Amino acid sequence: NRFPLSPLPSTPRDFNASATIVRQDSRSGASIDSPRFSIRRRTEDIVRRSQEIVSDDISASSRLSGYFYIFTAYCVLLVSSIKEEFNRIDDPTPVENVPQLTNWKMRCVVFGSATYVGLMSAIILMHFDTFACPSLWRAIFKNESKFEGALLSVLVILSTFLLYVSTCTAGLGGFAGGKYNVYFSSWVGCIAACHTLNLWLVESGTTSLGDMLEKHRRTSKNWAGTLLFSFITLASLLDAFTEVDGVRSLTETSILIMLICSSVSCLSCISAILMNVWCGDPQPNCCTLSYIWSRIEGLLLLILGGFWSWVVFELTGINGLANGPSNSYFGVWGSFYFSISTFGVWLKD
């Protein structure tokens, strides 16, 4: 199947003739019409078809691990909430100076986690079903499936609601219940739902929110993290005031400072993200708006980093306002981390 070496063609006609007669594969040196080339071409077709089959196999979907995480988290939440419900029946005596559990929030946690466990069990079984309706499940949970995207969006919304009723002040995982299994399992379930939705966005070719923010300026993604944890801190403080002392808590200086500064932090993050989208990447020309905003952004980050550093040292201690595992505690630490990391990214830019 190999042709002997011959002198180079001297004319264009001879070159075309030799190219027509001696067509060789550039990688193996075999002729296109040779049996070895035909075998390799058939092998490549088999590999390509097998890859298509694997891509259609929903049991190998990367989102399946996310469903397993959601299932495990809400199993823990369901068992812990049922145990606490039986304990309340056996000993209904309230504890003094501690916020009391709200009945409707307890029921939401029990029935919501049970719904999640049943739904995740059904979804996991659908991914491995080969007898009942495999073609239907493949159509629903394949890559770029709009139905799965809508389902994951609903799961994120419901898990966020369960997170609130579980970890608020009068919730089972908040100060009233103090059940850390409930607290962490509700957070893990919500994060797993958000992560699974993000996997669907990436694999369906849709631009995620983080990529959209980072496209304008690298600090935008970190600003969004600071905004998230600042909002968690603010929401947890407002929830504590409405459930415990109300407006009377505003007479304490530390609480008033935390409320004002967390609100200012949220507004600063929103303004910074909008300015990053509007101005784009910083320009070397000192007369442009982008250059001026980059300097203002650095000063703002320095102030926020200093404030959250003070909050961490002063208000997260033994007798501090944000003490122990709670939304306000992790909100403060998350705001501190993202404000410092955002300042580091700004320095690199």
C-alpha angles and dihedrals in degrees: 000000000000124000120222119251114268135183117276114269113263099207134039090246091055090047093053091047093051091046090053094048100038107045107163132178110251094220106042102019091232124135117255090237094048122111092240092058091048091052092050092048091052090049091053090050091052092050091048092049092047090052090052090051092050091049089054092048103098091191086073093050116131089221090064090076088056090055089051091053092049091048093051094046094051092044087060090045092050095049093046094048093048091050091051091049090055091047090054090052091051096044112021094166109128121229117237121244091013125106112253124239115257113233097216091050090051091052091047090054094049098045094036094053091045089052091050093049092051094044094047091048090054093047092050091049090049090057091057099036113120100161114044109043109336094154091053094049090046090054092048099045102032121118114287091017109160091203092057090047091053091046092052091048090055090047091054092050094048093044089052090053091048089049090057097048091045101047104031121110094266093038130104093253095041132075092294096057103020093198106150093190088061092045098051097036091054090050092047091050093051093046091048091052091050091047092051091050089050090052089053091050092050095046093045091054094247117140111246123224092253093054091048091053095043091051092071100040132344094235092060093080091052091046087056090054091050089049092051095052094040089054091048089053093048094046093048091051092049090047091051092050094050093047101041124020104350118197093354089074090066090073090073111090097217093051092048091049091049093050095048096043096045089050091049089047091054092049092046092052093050092048092047093051092049091048091049091052091048100043100035123195117359115266126216092230108098093208096063125097091235091059093048092048092050089059092047089048092055092050091048091050091050091054093046092047091051093048096050090045089056091048092052093051098041108033106033098060129105095287096025128127093248100045126157130357106331140122093264092050096052091038090058093047092046092050090049093050096047094044090054093043091049090053089051092052090048090053091052091051 
